[in-house]
Amino acid sequence: MSRFLHSLGRLAFRRRGRFVAGWLLLLALTGGAFAAVGASLDSEATIPGSESQAGIDLLERTLPSATGVTAQLVFQAPEGEAVADPPHREAIERAVREAGEAPQVERAVDPFASGTVSEDGRTALAQVLYPIKRDALEDSSVTALEDIAARAAGSGLRAEVGGSVYSTAGVEVGIGEVIGLAVAVVVLLTTFGSLLAAGLPLLTALIGLVVGLLSLMLVSNAATVSSTAPTLALMIGLAVGIDYALLILSRHRGQLAAGMAVEESAARATATAGAAVVFAGLTVIIALAGLTVVGIPFLTVMGLAAAWTVLLAVAVAVTLLPALFGLAGERLRPRPGSRAARRATAADSRGAGRRWTALAIRRPLVTVVAVTAALLAVALPALRLELGMPDNGTAAPETTQRRAYDLISDAFGPGNNGRLLVLVRTAEGADPVAAATTVAAGLDQPGIAAVSEPQPADDGRTAIVTVVPEDGPRDEPTKRLVRDIRAAVPALAAAVGAEVLVTGSTAAAIDLSDRLSDALLPFAAVVVGLALVLLLLVFRSIVVPLKAAAGFLLSIGAALGAVVAVFQWGWLADLFGVATAGPVFSFTPILLIAVLFGLAMDYEVFLVSRMREEFVRTGHPREAVVAGAGHASRVVTAAALIMFAVFASFVTVEDLSLKPIALGLAVGIAIDAFLVRMTLVPAVLALTGRAAWWLPRWLDRVLPDLDVEGARLDRADDQR
């Protein structure tokens, strides 16, 4: 591996014009193609094999209007008045007529005709139906509905708009992400003390990221790409793109400061630090691609999209960066005696990283026990993790969709925000309404507020019964109710000789959470197992991969503990802009495991590869730990601060599907880099001594020698 990368780095350095032109051409081609055809993102999350998905698929065939996006117009009269009073009723009926003629609307249902008026007479609920999915809904159509509500409110009514028209359709990058990028610039300037050196990681990371995102957008025209996939790819790709370039550039500057020729330094940095980048990137890609084992297309696409940007980050780092080294030439060499030169050369006794490591291994057992106990304490809230899907009830209190949600809960009961659909499909020639009536009569489980009359579908074989729970869609009693109804369904279906399915958006959200909960352990086992094999190949050690996995478990536990404390328990909710505490977004744990594991292994490879390099060179295990940390700690610190800044910047987004993931990654990265990799890992290696690098002889003979440390290059130099 080191020889191949050495040759690649030298080739890129010598043919720098061609390599730079090749990447710029690729950037221009993807940019031009995107400008010509655009993108077609999809915000729908399907759950193949689930009962709710089977019901939704059936509804799309038999009653398409029931699966389209919906809006709710909620009207409330002032205290002491009723919506049926002539002035208010006229305003409501006019608003409903206008809504029925609004862009993309199929029909609007008058609340007085449908009977959706509260018992106290103050609140009326009008349903607005769209015959399209959320992706096809124009923002202007939602704005038109909000304008209609605003005009109705002018007559003395309170009018709000809610419904699935406000479901997530992607995340916009805002000022928070710009601040995160600015922090990365400051960290790079502080690390290298040179504007040119600081700019190279940003330049290469942005080129790889833009090519990755544009190509992802192009793929969305031929395959289904979820609307949140580019955002996750942006977050991960930006962080690793800067970090990978940072590692190689840091090695290059150190070699230049030591007097090495520019061309040889570029090749050597690509061979040694580049090898660490390749294997670190592979662990991230394995973790993200491992999301395919969950069997949820939405999640698979998110993982593969992020893995693609990581792959491009690696490719840019080992091809474009050495080419840019060639263009920069001697200008990247620190001035002799300068602060940058002292930082770039081998670690000395004054280095903060070396001093910290020496302190951590002075009493290694105490360090291991103290760090482990502290992280277990932070991880305790994770034991109470509850999963759910965000809805309008988790939106900010000042938004119209949240106000509509609260009005419906107060006037009609919280279950009206999370109705269940029971589909009854009979054999050819049977009466679906009669069968559905029998099924509805058998739905006598506790927790049901109301059961509607059956509604026949267009195919003559299907009828729909709407069940209103007593509790809200994210409440635990509603989850139990869905399971209780499904437990009773087989007997009801046998009694009427029909297929009976419990579906709807609430049931789908519950199915999704259950599927993800069940997949956590198998997914973690697959990802960790594959990555352990990769680490075994890289470090040729039994202890190092096992220690890496144990450290990761502490990091992920602490990250999930922080997410539960903030988003589920409401601790520091105002600080992080969490409007409503409740169940954590269902995708959060599995995405945290995938992304954080890969990034944690980045630091493991960056740091421990330098320790092993020192051990291979000197044969002294304890000194190798200190010296290796002295070499790598500064770049690992810079990399961790950049990743933390990037992830923390995404905590500022409003979307609750991304906010907990960003917070978990920011907390996890900080804990993993500074407490686990830079404190716990050196202590464990000091405790185990030479045993840390032990590998059974039979296994040593079987495993290929990847030579990440570049030992073969040193031997080749000695022979010359």
N, C-alpha and C positions, 0 to 999 in steps of 0.2 A: 504493500500500500504506500509506504513512504517513498519508494523509488518511483512509482507511477506518478504520485502527486508532485514529487520533485521535478520530474520531466515536464509535467503539465505546467507547473509554475514557471519553469525556465522558458518553455515555449510561449506562454502568454506574455512573459516579459519581453522576449525577443520579437514576437509578432504582435506587439501591443496595439498597433494601429488597426490590424485586422480584428482583434478581439473586441476592442472598443467599438469599432464600426459594426461588428456583428450584433452586439447587444443593442446599439442604437437603432439598427435596422429592425431588429425584432420588436423594439419598443414602437417604432413608427408603424410597422405592419399591424400590430395588435391595436394601436390607437386608431389607425385609419379604418380597420375593419369594424371597430366598435362605433366609430362615427357614422359608418355606412348602415349598419344593421341594428345597432342598439342592443338592448338586453330584454329578457322576458323572465323576470323572477317570479317565484311562486311562494305565497305565504301559507299555503295549506299544509297541515301536518296530518299524514295518514298513518294508520296503525294496522298494517296487514295482519290478518288472522284474528283480530279482535271482534267481539260481538258488535260493538258499537260501529266499527268500520263496515261490517257486513250490512248493518242496518242503514248506514249512510249510503252505501253503494246501491242498495235496494231502493231507497228514497229517490236517488238521482234518476233511476229508471222509471219509477212509477209516479212520483210526485216531485218533479224537479224544483218547483217553487219552494218546497219545504227545505231545500238544502242551499238556497241562495242566501246572500247576506241580508240582514234585517236591521231596521232602525226602529227606535221607540220614541214617540212623541209623548211626553208626560206633561200634563197640565194640572195645575193646582190652583183652586180659588182661594181668596183671602179668608182669614179666620172669620167664621160666622156666615160665610156665603157658600154656595154650591155651584159646581160646574154646570148643573142643569138650569141655573138662572138664565133668563133670556140673553143678556149681553154676553155672558161667558160662553153659553152654548153656541151662539152665533159665531163667536171668534174661533171656537174649537172646530166647528164644522167647516168654516172657511179655511182654516189652516190645514185640515185634513184634505179638503178638495185641492188646495194648492200643492200639498205633498204628493197627491196622486198624479199630478201633472208635472212634477219635478223631474229633472233629468235622470234617466236610467231606472226610474221607479216603475214597477209593474202595477201595483195598486196600494192604496192606503185604506185601512179598515177603520171605519167610524166607531169610536168607543161606545156611543149610545146605541148603535145597532148591534154591536158584539157583546154589550153588557159589561165592558171592562171599566166600570166606575166603582170606586171604593165604597164601603158600607156607610161611611160618614158623608158621602156625596161631594167631598172636596177635591178628589183626584180622579182624573180620567187618563187612560192609557190607550194610545192609538198605535197600531202596528203598521209599519211601512215596509213593504216587501220589494226586494230587488231580485230579478231572475238571473243573477250573475254571482260569481265568486268575488271575494274581497279583492283579489288582484286586478279584476276588471273594473272595479269601482273607481271613478275619478274623484280626486279631492274636491273638485268644484261641485260635485253632486252632494257631498256631505256639507259643504259650505252653504249650498242652496237650502238644504233642510234646516240648518242652523239659522239662516236668515228668516225662514218661515216662522220658526219658533220665536225669534226676536220680535217679529211683527205681532204675533199673538200675545206676547208678554206686554206689548204696548197698551193692550186693552184692560190691564189690571190683573191679568193672570200671571202665574209663574209658569214658565214653559222651558223644558229642558229636552235635550236629545241624547238618547243612549242607544244600546244595541251593538250588534257585532260589526257595524260599520267602523267602530273604533278599535277593532282588533289590530294587532301588530302587523305592519306592512313594511318593515325595514327600519333601520336606525340611521339617523343622520349624524354625521360627524360635526361637532361644534367646537366651541372655544376651549373646552376641557382637553380635547385631544391636541389642540394647538399648544396649550400650556405643557402637556406631557412631552411633546416634541421639543419644546424650548428647554425643558429640564434636561432632556437627553443631550442637547447641544452644550449646555453648561457643564455637564458631567464629562463630555468628551474633551472640551477645552481644558478643564481642570486636569484630566488624566494625561493629556499629551502636551499641553502648553503650546500648541501650534494650531493656527487656524486651518492650515492645509491638512494636517493630520486629522483634526477633528471633523473636517468636511468629508473625507473619504468614506468612512462608515455610513454617514447619512446618505451620500450620493449613491453608493452601491445598494444600500438597503431600499432606497426609494425606487431605483430602477427595477430591481427584482420584484418589489411589491407591486408596482404599477403594471408590469408585464403580467404578473400573476392574476391581479384583479381584473384586468382587461380581458385576458383569455378566459377567465371564469365567467365574465359577463357574456362573452361570445358563445361559450358552451351552453349557457342558459337558453339560447334560441333553439338548440337541438335536443336538450335534455332538461329534466326538471331540476332547477337549482332554487333552494329556499331563499327567501328574502333576507334572512339573518346570516346566511353562510358568508357573504362577502364581508360582513362586519367582523365576524370571528376571524376570518382569514386576514383582514386588515390588522386586527389587534395582535394576532400571533406573528404574522409575517413581518410587521414593523419591528417588533421586539427582537425576534431572533435574527433578523437581517442586520440590525445594528450590532448586536452582540457578536455574531460570527465574524463580521468584518473587524470588529474591535479586537478580538483574540488574535487574528492573523497579523493585523497591523501592529499590535503591541509586541509580538515576537519579532517582527521585521525591524521595528525601531530599536529594540534591545540589541539585536545583532549588529545593526548599523552603528550603534553607540560603542559596541565592542570592537569596531574596526573592520567588520566583514565587508566585502565588495557588494555593491548594490544588487547585481544580478544574482549572485550566489545567495544573498540574504533573502531575496524574493522567493527563490526556489526552495530554500530551507524552511522559510516560514510557511510556505504552502505545504511542504512535506510533513512538518511536525505539527504546528498549530492547525494546519489545514486538515490533517488526519483526525485530530480531535474534533474539529468542526464536522467532518463527514460523519463520524460515529455519533456525535451528539445529535446531529440532525436526524440520523437514522432512528435514534430512540424516540425523538419527537414524532417522526413520521409513523413509526410502528404504533405508538400510543394513539395518534389521531386516526390512523387507518383502522385500528382495532375497534372503532365505533361501529364498524360494519357488522360485528357479531351481535349487536343488539337487535338488528332486524327491523329498525324503524328508518324508512327512507330519508325522512327529514334530517335525522341525526347523522346518518351515513354521509349525506351530501355535505353537511357542516364539517364533519371530520375530514373528508377527502379534499374539500376546498382549502381548509387550513393546511393540510399536509402538502398540498400542491405549492402553496406559497412558501412553506418551509423548504421544500425541495429546490425551489428557485433561489431562495436565500443561500443555500449551500452552493448551488451552481455559480451564483454571482461571486461568492466569496473566494472560490478556488480558481476562477477563470478571469473575471473582470478585474478583481482587486490586484492581482499580480501584474496585470497589464497597466493599471494605473500607477503601480509602483514604478514601472518602467518610464512612464511619462513624467512622474515627479522626480525620479532620479535622486540626486544628492540632496535635494531640498528637504527630504524626510529625515536626513541624518541629524540627530541632535548636536548642537554645538558642544565641543569638548568642555567639560567643567560646568556646563549649564545644569540647572535644576532638572530639566527634561532628560538630560543625559544620565544624571544620577538615578532618576526614576526608571529609566529604560534599561539600565544595566542590571546585572545580577543583584539579587537582594542582599543588602548588608545588614549589620546588626541594628541599624537605626530604623529599618523599615517597620512600619506599624503592623503589617501583616505578619512579619516574622516575630515581632514581640508578642502579638496576640496569640499566635500559635504556641510559642514557648510557654506562655502563661497557661494555656488550655491543657498542655501535656505535662505541666509540672506535677499536678495531682490528677492524672487521667481518670481514675475511677471516680473521684469526686465530681469531675466535670461531666462524665457520662451520666451519673445518677442525678445531678442537679438539672442538667438540660432536659433529660428524659422526663423527670417529674414536672418541670415547668410546662413542657409541651403537652403532657397528658392532662394537666389542669386546664389548659386553654382548650383542649379537645373535648372536654366533658359535655358541653352543650350539644355536640354532634350526636350524642346518644339519644337525644329527644327530637331528632330530625323528622319533620313532616313535609311531604311533598304535595304540590298542587300546581294548578295552572293559573297565571295571572288573568284577571278579567277586569271589567269596569269598576268593580268594588275595590281594586287595588290602585286605581288611578288617583291622581292628586285631588284633594277635596275641592279645589277651586274649578276643576274642569266640569263641563256640562255633562259628560258621560257619567262621572262619579255622582253628581247631584241627581241625575235621573235614576241611577242605581239606588241611591238612598231613598228617594221619593217612592219608588216602587216597593222597596222593602218595608218602609213604614206604612204605606197605604194598603198594600195587597199581601204582604208577608214576604220574607226573604226568599222563599222557594220560587217565587215568580221570576226571579233572576236566573234560575237554573232548572228549568223544566226538563222533565224526562219524556222521551217518546217511546211508546211501546208499539211495535209494528206487528200486525197479525196478517200473515199471508196464507191463504187457504189454497186448496187444490182447485183445479179448473172446474167451474160450475157451482162451487159452494158459495154461500153468502158470507163475505168477509165482515160485513157490519154486524151480523148476528153473532159470528164467532168472536169478534172484538168486544161486543157487549158482554158476552159470557166471561171473557178474560178480564175485562174491567171490573166486573162484579167480584172476581176472585182476588183482586188486588186489595186486600184488607190488612196489609202490614202496618204496624205503627210507624209514624213519621210521614204519612201522606196527608197533605192538607186538602187536596181535591183531585178528582179524576174526571176528565172531560167525556163528553159523548164521542163515540167513534166517528172519525172523518174518513170517508172512502177515498181511495186513490184513483188514478185514471185508468189503471189496468183491469179493474173489475175483480181483482183477487186480493187486494191489500187494503187494510184499514189501519188508521193511526189513532191511538189513545194517548192523550197528553196527561201526564201525572205531575202534579205540583207538590214538591216536598215541603215540609214544614220549615226546613232549615236552608241556609244559603248553599250555593254550589261548591264552595271550598270547605264547608263544615264537615266534620267527621261523621255526624249522624246521616248526612246525605250519602256519603260513601257506603255506610252500612246499609242504607235503604236500597241502593242499587244492587248490592250483593244479595239482600234478602229477596228482592223481587226476582232476581235471576235464579235464586234457589227454588222459588215457587213456580217458575216458568215451565219446567218440563212437565209437571202434572197438569197445568192449565193447557199447554199445547196438546198433550195427549187427549185431554177431554174434548177439545174442539177439532182435533185432527188437522192442526195447522202449525206453521212455523211461527214462533213468537220471538222477537228480538227487542232488547232494551237498548236504545240508542239516543242520539241527540248530542249536543256539544258538551253537556255536563257529564254524561256517561262516557263520552270519548276522552275527556280530560281525566276522569278517574281511571279508565283503562290504560291511558298513557302513563300515568303515575305508577300504576301497578306493574306495568311492563318494565319500566325503567328500574323500579325497586328490585324486581326479580333478576334483572340483568346485571346489577352492580357487581356481585361477587364473581360470576363467570367472566365478566368483562375484565375485572381487575386481575383475575388469575391468568387470563390469556395474555394481556398486555405486559404484566410484570414478568411472566414466564419468558416471553420472547425477549424482553429487554435484558433479563438476567443472562440469557444465553449470549446476547451481544456483548454485555459487559465482561462476561467470562472470556470471550475471545479477545477483547481489547486489553484487559489487565492480566490475563493468565493467572487468576487467583480465585480461590473459593470464598475467602473472607470478604473481599472488596465488593462483589456483587450482592452478597447477603446483607452486608452493612448498608449498602446503597438502598436496598429495598426497605430495610427496617427504618432508615432515616426518612424515606419517603412517606411511610405510613404515619409517622409522627407529624410530618408537614401537612399531609392531606387532612389528618384529624384536626389539627389546629386551624386550618383554613375553613373547614366545614363548621367547626365550633364558632368561629367568628361570624360566619354567614348566618347560622342559627340565632346567635345572640342579637344580631342587628335586624335581620329580616323577619324572623319568626317571633322573637321575644320583644323586639322593639327597642333594644338598648342602643343609645346614640342614634335613634332613627332620624331625628331632625338634622343632625350633623351630616348624615349621608343622603338626605332627601328622600327618605322612605315614608310615603304618605300613610300607608296602612301595613301593620304587622300581620303576618299570617303564614300559611304554609310556604315553604321555599319552592321556587320554580322547579318543576320536575326534572328538567335537563341539567340543573346545576351540578349535582354530585358527580354524574358520569362524565360531564365535560371537564370538571375540575380534575378528576382522576386522570383523564386522558392528557390534558394540556400540562398540568402541573407535574405529572410524572416525567413527561418528556423533557420539560425545562429543568427539573431537578437533576435529571441525568446529564444535562448540559454542564451544570456546575460540577457534578461528580467527575465527568470526563476532563473538564478544563483543569480542575484542581489536582485530582489524583494522578492524572497523566504526568504532570510535572513532578509529583512526589515519586512516582515509579521511575521516571526518567533519572532522577537523582539517585534512587536506589540502584538502578542498573549501572549507573556510572561509578558510584562509590561503594555500594554494598553495606552501608550503615543505615539501618532502618529508621532509627529515631532522628538522626541528623537529616535524613532524606525528607522526613515529614516537615521539619522546620524550613529547610532550604526550598523544598518544592512549594510550600505555602508562601514563602517570601517571594518567589518568582511569580506565582499566579494570583496571590490574594488581591493585588491592586486591580488587575484586570477583571477578576471575578466580582470585586466590589463595584467597579464601574458598570459591569454588565448587569448586576442585580439592581443597581440604582436606576439604570435606564429602563429595565423591564418593569420595575415597580412604578416608575413615573408613567410609562405607557399604559399599564393596566389601571392604575389609580385614576388616570384621566378619563377612562371609560365609566368610572363610577358616577360621573356627572350626568350621564344620559338618563332620560326619563323612563325608558323602557325597562320594566321589571324583569324581563326575560334575560337581559344582558347585565344589568346592574349587579346582581348577586354573584354572577360569574366573574365579573371584573374585580369586585371586592375580594372574593375568595382567592383569585390569582395574585392580586397585589399583596395580600396578607401572606399567602403561601410562599410566594417568591422571597419576601423579606425574611420569613422564618427559615426557609430552607437554605438560603444562601448564607445568612449570618450566624444562625444558631446550629443548624444541622451540618452543612458542608464545611464551614470555616471554624467550627468549634467542636461539635460532636465527632465528626469524622477524624480529625487529627488525634483526638483523645483515644478513640477506638484503635487507630493504627498504632499509636504509641503503646497501648496496652498489649496488643497482639504481637508487636515486634516483627521479627522475620516471618512469623506464621501468617502475617497479613498477605505476603506475596507467595505463599506456598501453593503448589499445584501438584497433585499426584503424577508420578512419572508416566504412568500409562495414559493419563489424560493429556499430559504435555506432548506426548508423541502423536496423539490423535488430532489435537486441535491445530489448525493452521496458525502460523506465526504472522500476525498482521503488522507487527513492527510499527506501532503508533509512535513510539519515541524516536524513531529514526536511527536506531543503533546500527543498522546495516549501512547507512550513509557514512557514519563515523568510521566503520570498519573499512569501507571503500576508500575513505580519505587516508587512513593509516597505511593501506596497501600501496597507495600512490606515493 
